[in-house]
Amino acid sequence: MSYQIRARQARCAALGFWPGPIDGIDGPRTRAAYAAACAAQAANGRPFAHPTGITRIHWHWTAGNHQPNATDLRAYHCLIPGEEAPRWPVDPTAGRSHTLNANGGAIGVSL
């Protein structure tokens, strides 16, 4: 299963082009839905996906303290501490390792 294909399938479905089950398999229905969705978006002057490549947000709970530690600051794009304003230690498009094998195209937010 490919998380990239699942993200593509979810985007197709959100645009009204049913790719079949959102299962990460690049089958004929997925390819047809993707081609139709890309054509429809292009006809409206819009890209299929956001130019940054971000397609989803992963919400996490660090199971740690109310204050972010060094590990948290290295792993997540955004940290929401106990009683403080959210902290963005890096740009949302920067690479982070917050989820095993599913970091590409995702923003990691930790509470």
N, C-alpha and C positions, 0 to 999 in steps of 0.2 A: 504494500500500500504506500502511496506517495502523498505526503501532506500537501505538496504543491498542487497535485491533481485534485485533491479534496477541496483546496481553496478555490481552484478554478471552477470546480463543479458547484460549489456554494455560490460563487459570484454569478455563474450562469443562471442558477435557480432564482437568485435574488432579482435578476434582470428579466425573469419570465421565460427563460429558455431551459426547459427541464432536461437535465443530463442523465436521467435515470437515478439510481441510488447514489448518494454521496458517499462513495466507498474508496476513493483514491485509485480506481482502476480507469485507465485511459482507453475505454472501449469506444465502439462506433457511435453510440448515443452521446457520449461525452464530447467526442470530436465534432459531431454535427451541431450540438448545442453551443459549443465554443465558437465555431465558425459563424453561426447565426448571430450570436451575441456580439461578437467582434464587428460583424457587418452592420448591425443595428446601431451600435455605439458610434462607429465611424460615420454612418449616415447622419448622425446627430452632432458630429464634430467633437465627440468625446472618446477618450481611450477606454479600453476594456477594464483596466485596473488603474489605481492611483499611480502616478509616476514614481513614487517612492518605493513601490512594491509591497507596502504594508497592507495586509488583508485582514488582520485580526488582532485582538487584544487578549493576552493571557493574564488573568487575575490570579494572584498568588497570596498566600499567607506564609510568611517566613517561619512561623512557629518560634520566632525569636523575641527579642525585647521590643519595647515601644520605640526605641531609637535604632536607626539603621547602623549596622556595623560595616566593616571594610568588605566583607564577603557580599553583603547585600548591595553595597554601592557598586561593586564590580559586576553583579549579575543582572540587575534590573534597570530598565529605562526610567521608571518613575517609582518613588517610594513615598508612601503616605504614612508618616509617623503618627503616634498616638494623638497628640494634641497640637500638632504643628501643621503648617501648610505643606502641600506636596513638594517633594524635591525631585528635580530632573537632573541627575548627575551627568547625563550625556544627551546628545541629540537623539530623537526617536528613531532615526534611520541607522544609528550605530549598531554594530553587531554586539549582541549580548548572549549569554548562555544561561537562560532562565528555565528552559524546558528541554528535556532530553529529546533530541532528534526532531524538534519542531520549532526552532528559533527563527528560521527564515521567514520573512514577511510578517513577523509578529512583534508587537510591543509588549514587554513584560512589566506589569504593574504589581507592586507588592504592598500589601497592607500590614 
